[in-house]
Amino acid sequence: MLKARLISAAIMLPLVIYGVLFLPTDVFTLLLGLVLLAYFFTKIDRVLLFWVAFVLTRPFGATFGDLLTKPIANGGLNFGTIGSSLVLGGILVAFVVYTVRAERKVEQEVV
């Protein structure tokens, strides 16, 4: 557990020092996409990739929340708190449905 916290802190420290935590959502989306590509197309240690993705999800969530709730004049989508909660809930439901269907497909192929 201590090792995991040290890895997380080591990755977060430069982000905090250089103020990178406040970049736009698309930057964090790109970085998470690069981690995903690295997972599938490189032999980079999976534990390292997990922790990089784990650390990037915090600022991604914050900037995505800002994108949904801020007024259009400030670069947001102006959904407000209820609207953004509905959007995030819809995304969550979509992922759950996808996961259930994918698992059923795998079970049918095995049988």
N, C-alpha and C positions, 0 to 999 in steps of 0.2 A: 504494500500500500504506500509506503514511504517513497519507493522508487517511482510509482505512478505520479505522486504529487510533485516530486522533484522534476520529472519530465515535463509535466504541465506548467510548473513555474518557470522552467528554463525556456519554454516556448512563449509563454505569456510576457515575460519580462521585457524583451525587446519591443513587443507590440505596445506595451504600456509606456515605455521610455520614449519611443518615437511618435506616440500619439496615433498609431495605426488603427487603434480600436474604433476610430470614428470615421472610417472610410465609408463610401457609399455601398449599398447592398450588392451592387453588381460586382464590385471588387472581391467581396467575400464569396460570392457565388462562383466567380472565376477560380479563386483559390481552392475552394472545395471541389470544383470540377477537375482541377489539376491533380488533387489528391486522389480522386476517383480514377483518373486515367493512369496515374502512377500505380495504383493498386492492380489494375488489369494488365498493364503493359510493361511493368518493370519488376525487378526482383528486390525492390526496396523493402526493408524489414516491415512486416505487417503491423507490428506493435507500434513502431514509429509513425507509420501512416495513420493508425487509429488515433494516436494522441494528437497529431497535427490536426486531423479532422475534428476531434473532440474540442480542442482549444478554439478552432475557428468557428464552431457552432455558436458560441456565446456572443461574439460581436455580430455574427450573421443574424442571429435572432433579434438582437437589439436594433440593428439597422433596418431589418425587415419590418419590425414593429413600427419604427419611425416612418418608414415608407408608407405603410398602410394608414397610419393615424394622422400624419401631418397634413396641413392644408396644401392644396395644389400649388398655391403661390410659393410655398416653401419646398417644393419638390416632392410632395407626398401625394397620396391618392385620396385623402380626405374621407376615409371610411368611418372614422371615429372608433371608439373602443368597442362598441357593439358590432359594427360592421367588420372590423378587423378580427374580432373573436369568431364571427361566423365564417369568414374566409379561412382562418387557421383551422377551425373545426372541420370545415369541408375538406381541406387538404388532409387532415388526420384521418377522416372517414375514408377518403379515397385511397390512402395508403393501406389502411386496414383491409378494405375490400380487395385491393390488388393482392395483398399478401395471402389472404384466405383463398382466393381463386388460384393463385400460383401454387399454393401447397396442395390444393385438391387436384390440380392437374398432375403434379408430381406423384401423388398417391395413386391416381388412376393409371399412370404409366408403369408404376411398379407392380400393380396387381395384374 
